């Protein structure tokens, strides 16, 4: 427990701490110094920077999911043709994806890329006294939000974010619409408030971004994203 909250010494730190945790901690300190000492605003700026860095991956995800959406009629035919043979149906579906350059796991790439950032952010919070003891709005950034306001907002914004992308999801992926927000809620209940605050900022950024890429959730099913007012034009 002491190691988890010990101040960071870049001279003795390991590779991950020295090149991920320490720079992130210093970056948060720098932005907070220039934002009236508010670490909640500092986390917002860092979140935007991180999301802009992974934007190319997000756009790649969009292109892959758009191709998957175009393949829906073919996928329905395969489902009907091999309705009594689930294994063959899966094999033919994967073959269809390969032939059309579709990666069904493309949507996971931005999440995977962020995992080291989340770990580094958590350590940067817990090992930085300024952040760990900082109060932003009603919350102590170094403690879980015992009012459960942050966990609820984190879960809700996660659900809305996934809803925007639901038209591009496979049936199996759509099950995550309800599972993932529940997971986020449970984790947010136990993590220091700064981490779900990062998730909320990131979710809001993604919701706005998804509106311009995919269009509004209600209109995706009826019109398709290319005809959407909010959708990204070709």
Secondary structure, 3 states (H helix, E strand, C coil): CHHHHCCCCCCCCCHHHHHHHHHHHHHHHHHHHCCCCCHHHHHHHHHHHHHHHCHHHHHHHHHHHHHHHHCHHHHHHHHHHCCCCHHHHHHHHHHHHHHCCCCCCHHHHHHHHHHHHHHHHHHHHHCCHHHHCCEECCEECCCCCCCCHHHHHHHHHHHHHHHHCHHHCCHHHHCHHHHHHHHHHHHHHHCCHHHHHHHHHHHHHHHHHHHHHHCCHHHHHHHCHHHCCCCCCC
